[in-house]
Structures are given as C-alpha cells and as structure tokens.
Amino acid sequence: MSATPIQTKRFFIFGEIFRQTRYASRHVLSIPRVSACYDLLCALAWLPPEQSHKSPEATMAELQRYHTKDYVEAVYQAEINQDLPEHLKNKYNIGRQGNPIYPGMFHRPATACGGGLLAVDLTWHGGIAHNPAGGTHHAQKDHASGFCFFNEPVLTILKWLDKGLKRIVYLDFDAHHGDGVQNAFHDDSRVLTISIHEAHRWPYSGLISDFAGGLARNIPVPKDFHDAELLFLMNACIMPLIRSFQPEALYLQCGVDALADDPQSNLMLSNNGLWTAIEAATHLAPRIIIGGGGGYNPWSVARGWAGIWGKINHLPIADPLPQQACDFLAQLEWRHSRGRNPPNHWFKTLADRPQHSKMRDVIRELPPLIPPLAL
Ligand SMILES: [Zn+2]
C-alpha cells in the first residue's frame, strides 16, 4: 500500500476571538474579515460541523519557535497594560506604523497561529485546511510589521519541518511582498518561497532579482494586473516551478488585497481569477494549508474567502445568492468612501465578473526572468 498521503478531507478553522476583538477604530483592519467569512459560510450552509474546527491559541513556547522571547513577552505586556514604554514601542515597532496596541493584540494573532499549527495536524495524512485568520506574512522574528504581530505562515512551515518534511512551497498571492516569510527561510533549502505582488508598493522588497539565499522567487507585477495575466503566470512559470520542487506540503497565502474592489492596491483581479489560480495550485501537493492575509473591503474579503472554501469543496455558487446570504452581506458596514454607495454585486453575488483585458508585454516578458530551480 502506498504511504503517500491522499487529499480527500477539507477543514475550516475559526475562533470567536476574531469576532470579539478588532484593531483600533480608524485602522484599515478595523472591519469584520474572518468572522464575516465564517458568517457568510454559515448563511450559505456551507460549513457542516464535521468540517469546522475551533482554532486553539498557540502557546508562548510555540510562538517562540520563531519569535524572540523578549518580543513575544512585549506583545503580551502591551495587551495587558494597553501600553508599552516608549523605548520598547520603538524597539518592537508596536504602537507604531500601523501596528496598534488594542485589546486582543496578543491573543488574537496567537490564535491565528494556533490555527495554522492545528492545520498541520489535520492535513498530515492529506487534505486541505482553510485558516483565513492566518497568512500574517509581514511579522518579523523580533518586531511587528505591516499590521502583523506573529508570523503564522512561518510557524506553520516550521512545524512541517519539525515533523520531518523536506520540501515545502510557500506561494503568496497578497498584493504586498511576503517579506517576513522570505526572510525566515532565506537560507533554508527545504523551503521555496514564491511571492506575486504589486511592484513599487510597501514593503518595496521582493524585486525580480531577489532570490534570497537561492530558493525565493519574486514576481512583482504592474498596476491593473488582471485575471488573464495571473493565469498566464501560473501556467508559464509558477506551477512548473512548484511541480519541479515536488513539494510534500504547500502553503497558499491568500490575501485578497489584489482584488479590484480592494482599496489598498492598484491590482485588478476578480475573485474568480484568484479562485482559479488557488484551485489549480491545490493539486500540486498532498498537504495544503490556505491562509488569509490582506483585504481591506469587508465585502470583497468575505466573498473572496468564502468562495475559496466553496471552490475547494466543489460547491455550486448560486447567482444571485440565497436570501440569507444576501441579508448577511447587506448588513455589513465599511467606513470608507467606497463603502458609501456599495455596488449591488457586493450584496447579491459571490463571484465577481472575471477581469480579462489584453495581455501586456511586460507580463509576457516576466517568465524568462524567473530562473528554474537548480536542484
Ligand atoms: Zn497585503
């Protein structure tokens, strides 16, 4: 009998802490995201109890598998005291640069990380786990960055390595470069990191010439990047690269801030295009973990992530949506100019209209700049 794990099971990971806590008001992440996805899945009756798993909280020791002890303790103290001495704020980038001090700032990301660690166990014998609270790809070993306090993808990948896997791929669809994950595995020949992101956007790393220690590939794309261009890159270089590495496990960071409806990037993907790319990638390894990431429009986040779950479970997407799902979407609120007169499709549908425009030469010229792996 073959010992190769087979992919049959699908797991969804959620915790009520993602409803009960929220970034400080006026922060761009002070919107329902993980809970909105979960509630929409419930409204669609897409989440049977046997597929739904409660996210545990990562322990201090588990967080310190990557993060430094003094940094983890500083995040904990900042939550307890809702403050931190100035020199520690500066040292750990807490209460600075979009990394706010707020109630839940320790327990919430620790629970997102616990979800990733649970996902490793759930999928060990094959399967796909969706942990939308994960994907916090900017957090660094010893400081917060890019709204991220603890790096869930890094801790999850480290657990795969600790359990003995030797070939792991990390593929990042977020509009921003997955710098924290690339940095963590800079010199590790067991982990291939691939990031597709908008060129000339924060954190400004991830140039096409950046291969880290050798096993990173970066694909910066121009503004207005659309579905046909993403699918071209998937077929022309990203999927062949992943196949050549023969991964035992694949982490998909599925930030949805590259969607046209998102305010934080100039990329123009539809959720349809992103789902097609994600679904194709899920066939490339026996163990798949799908994390979340960026996403700053509550409707496009809820619809985007719920649709990922629908796609990986081969669920039919009704158009228009059932009334209960429409009612849920209709009561979401977004304090943003684009939220004042939201278009009808944000309430009535799950799938955006595909965004296909003319393929640009600048995209066609990218694959030859991304060398195959020298394994
Ligand atoms: Zn992002």
Residues whose N, C-alpha, C, O or C-beta is under 5 A from the ligand:
A	BS01	ZN	D174 A175 H176 G255 D257 G294
